[in-house]
Amino acid sequence: MALMKRLQKSAVEITPIDITHNLESLQFESALNDEEKQLLALRKRSHAMVVTACTQATFFANILHEARQIKKQMKSPQKMTAKILQDKEARDPLKVGIIGCGRLGSQLAHCLLTYGRVNPKDMKVSTRRPETLEYLQNKGVDCFHDNIKLVSLSHVVFICVLPSQIQVMAEEIKEHISGHTILYSFVAAYSPQKLKQILQTNQILKPDLSWNKESEQNSWDCSENVNTALENPVTVEKTCPFGNLKSESVILTNEKFGELMIFALLNMCTSLRLNKSDCLSILNLTLFGGISEDKLQESDFIKKTQDSHGVFPKFDLVKISQINTSVQKRVSSSEHLRKAFINRYMMMFEEYLKRRALLGPDMEES
């Protein structure tokens, strides 16, 4: 935490400053009448929801990518260093797809490129107007309008379309979704159960976000864009499914979503033809920093067998979202696991500030 604050201080010169911040007469709210001011809560809620959604999705993409790199290094344990995991030229990169690039989709793409370990050439965006995504195309992102192509080439697909578009999109892509592809949906109007029905896959993640009268009283800075907001470690921790500051956020995340990330990562490791022992090693390293005590064990997921070289079954993520599991109980009751998860979550965003402090403004152009 102290390091994050020092890095923020060193980066002041390259961080945009809102010169109207303490000038009430120039604030957005000053031009509103009393009736319009009653709608300000919607603005705060919307901004907090986008920040939360982008932060969690970026973290999830990062852990999937890191797991793939570790798998490649397992034959040479002595080479499994932080430097290898951070190499720009990944040996088995995560292929990311985004369907729909409106406000949420474009913000997510920017977050993945800024804070994520996703190389632009490994990201694809399918949208009805790809010609409007010049910024992403200049970065090297492949932008087009072909949902089938995108799904066929991606390990994880973020669905950012409008509710009115989901049925047509589902009909178009359902026959082309691999059993190993993870669909991460932001479509609020469709439950995981409904998405499973129309997309014909159970490998679906959907953030469980909510708010109430108490949470809407919490302070939240709506003046910052998403990327800038994530330079603040307090904001980042507020979005963590197991974070200690969740109650201080405008948007609340159900801890169940953190558990689903665990099962989704395990499924991906299994799809990479790793045995149970290797899957658990990678899971405990990427999500919990390789803690020495209180690790997740085989018996937390299935009835333990004598064959540690066997493989895990592929878990139905939609079903997991509806039931209580041993994993949920273990993480909820273990201070070691929760703290380790939070540390890994925070570290993903801390690494960007470290790189920026070292490389300076030129980093944005690289």
N, C-alpha and C positions, 0 to 999 in steps of 0.2 A: 504493500500500500504506500509506504514511504517513497519507494522507487517511482511509482506512478506519479506521485505529486512532484518529485524532482524533475522527471521528464516533461511533465506538463509545463513547469516553469521555464525549462530550457527551450520549449517550443513556442513560446509566446509570440516571437517575432514572425512566425509563419502561420499563426492561427488567426483567422478573421475575427475582428472585434466589432461588436455591435455598439456603435458610438451613441446610440439612443437609449442604451440600457437603463440609465438612471434619469432620463428626461421624460417625465410622465406625459407632457404635452405632445411629444412626438411618438408615443407608443401607439400601437395598433388599436388598443382599447379606448383611447381618448376620443376617437371619432365615432364611437358607438353610442346609441341612445340606451335608455334603461331596458327597454324590451330586448334589444339586440345583445346586451351584456348578459342576459340570462342564458344565452346560447354559448357563452365562452367555455362552459364545461365540456361541450361537444368538441371544441377545438383542442382542448387539453387532452381529452380522452383519445381522440383520433391520433394526435401526435405521439402520445405515450404508447398506443397500440402498435404503430408502425415501428417505433424504436425497439419495443420488446420483440416483435415478430422478427425483425431483421437481425437483432443480436442473437437470438436463439438459433435461427436458421444458419447464421454464419458459424456459430460454435459447432453445430451439428455437422456441417460440411467439413469443417476443420478436423474433427475427430475421425470422420470417415477417411479423409485423405491421409491423415497421419497413420491410421491403422494399416492402410495399403502399403505405405512406405516401410513400416516395421516388418510386415509380412515378407517383403522382398529382402530384408536384412537378416532374417532369422537363421539363414544358413551360415552367416558370418557374424555371430554375436559381438565379437570385438569391434565391429564397425558400426554398431547401433549407437551412434552419438547424436547429440542435439544438432551438430553441424549437418549431418546427413539428412536428418528430418527436415531441415530448413533449406536444403538445396533447392535452387530455382528449377532445375531440371529433374523433376520427380521421375522415378523409375517406373512407377505404375500409378499415374495421377488419377484422381477422382474426376470423372466426367460429369459436369453439372449442366442441367438444362432448366430453363425458365420459360414457362408458357404464360404469356401475357406480360406486357411490360408497360403498364400504366404507372401510377404513382408508386404503388407498393413494389411492383416488379423491378422498376428502375432503381429504386432505393436499395432493394436487396442486391441487385447486380453491383451497385457501387460499393456496398458494404463487403461483399464477397471479394471484390478486387482489392479493396483497401486493407481490410483486416483478415481476410481469409488467406488460405494457402492455395487458392485456385489460380492457376495460370490463365490469362485471357484466352489462350488458344484452346483451353480445355472447357470453356464455357460456351454454351449455345443458347440463343434466345429466339423463340418463335412468337411473333406478334403480327397483327394485321397490317401494321405500318412500320416495317423495319427501316424504311428510309429516314424515319425521325430519330433513329438511335445512332446518330453520327459519333457522339462521344464514345459510346461503347465500341463501335466499329473501328474508330481510330486507335483504341487500346488493343485491338486484335481479337475482339469477341465476334463470333460468327452469328450474324443476325439475319433472320429470314422468316418466311411465313410457311411453315411446314411442320405441323405438330407430330406427324408420324415419323418424319426424319429425326426430329429432336428426341422423341421417346426411344427410338431404336439405338441412339448413340449415347445415351446418358445412363449413369449409375444411379443418380438421384435427380428427380424432377420436381421442381417447385411450381405449384399450380397457383397462379396469381390472376386468374380470370374473374370476370363478374359472375354472380350466381346465374344470371340469365344465359350465360354462354356455356355453362358446365355440361349440360346434357348433350349439346352438339359436339363439344370437344371429346366427351367420354365415348360417344358412339364412334367417333373418328379414330381414336387411339387404342381402344380396349383390346383389339386383336393383335396389337403390336407391343404390348407391355411384357417385358421379360419377367420371369418369376423372381429374378434377382434385383429388379429395379425397385427402388423405394420412391413412393409418391408422397410428397410433403405438401399438404393442401392448406391454403389460406382462405378458402371459400367458406365464409362463416355460416351461410344458410344450409350447408350440407354436413350432416353428421358423418363420422367415419363409417357407420353402418350403411348409410345411404350411398356413400362413395364406393364402398366395397361392392354394393349391388350393381351400380351402373358402370364401374370400371373393371369389374370381374377380377379383382386382386385383393389380397388381404395385407399387402405390404404398404400400408397407408399410415402416415403420421399427420396429426392435426393438432396444432397448439390449443390447449384448453385455457383460454383467456377470459377473464371476467372483470367486473367492477361492481362497486356498491356505493352507497351514499358516503360511507366513511372513507373509502379509498379516494373518492373524488375530491375530498377536502385536502388531500396531500398536495404539497407544492410540486410543480413541474414546469420546467423552462421550455416553452414552445417556440422560442425565437431561434433555437439552434437547429441546423439540419441534422439528419441522422448520424452521418459520419462524425461531425463535431461533437454531438452528444455522447458518443461512445469513447471520447477521450477522457471522460469523467468516470473514474472507477466506481463512484457511488451509484451513478446511473447504470453502469454495467451490472453491478451486483443486484440491483433492484429487479433486473430481468431474469436472474438465475432461478431455475425451478426449485433449487434447494437453498437459495440464498437467505441470509439472515435479515436482509432489508426488504424483503417482499412486501411486508405490511406497510412500508412507507411509500410504495409505488401507487400510481393511479390505476394501473392495470395489474391484476392479480393472476399468477400462473399456478395452476394445479400441479402439485408435486408429481402426480401421475405421469405428466409429460416427461419429466426427467427419467422416470423408469422406462418409458417407451423408447427413449433414446438409447438406453442400455440394451434393450432387446433388439432394436434395429441394428445397432453396431454388431451384436453377436450374430445376427442373421447374415450380415455382410461377410463377416469373418468365415462363417460356415460355407457361404457361397464361393469363397476363395479356396475351398478344399482344405481347410485347416482342421486338425483334430481338436477335441475338446480342450486338451491341455494348452495348446497354442492359442486357441480362441480366448481362453480365460486370461492368459498372460498378456495378450494384446489389449483386451478389454480393461484389465486392471491398470495397465500402463497408460493408455490413452485417456481414460476417463478419471482415473484416480491417482495418476502420477506414480504408479508402482509402489504404493504404500506397503510396508512390511507386515502390518498387522490388520486383522479384520477384513481381509480380502474377500471378494465374492468367490464362492466355490461352486463346483458342479452341482452339489445338492441344493443350491439356491434356485436352480433352474429346472432340474429334472431329478428323478430318483437316481441316486448315485449308483454307478456300476463299477466293476473292477477294471473295466477297459477304458483307461484314460486316453487311448489312441483312437477311440471311436469318434463319431461326430454327433453334434447336437442336431436335433430336429429343427426344421424351420418353423419359427414361432409365428402364429397368426397375430399380427400387431393390433388388428381391430378387436379381436377377442381379448387380448391382454388389456386393452383400454377399458374393458368392461368388468374385469374381475380383480380380486385381491390376489397378490402373488407373494411368494416367499421373498423375492427380491425387494418388493415394496416394503415389507416388514423389516428386512435387514437394513436397508438404507435409512428408513425412518427412525430406527432405534440406534443406529451407529453414528456417534459423533465423529469418529475417524473418517468414515466414508463420506459423510456430508461435507466435512471440512475439506477433504481431499478433492471432492467434486468442485466445490466453490473455487479452490485454488487453481485448478485446471481451467475452469471457466474464465477466471480473471486473467490468467496468464496468456490466453489466446489473444486478448486485446492489448495486454501490456507489451507483447512482443513487437507490435506495430510501432508503439511509441519509442521503444528501444531503437528500432531500425531508423526511425525518423530522426531521433536525436543524434545518431551517428552519421547519417547520410545527408541530413538537411533537406532543403527544398528540392534538390535535384532528384531525390527519391521519387517524387510524384511523376517525373518524366521517364523513369526507368521502366 
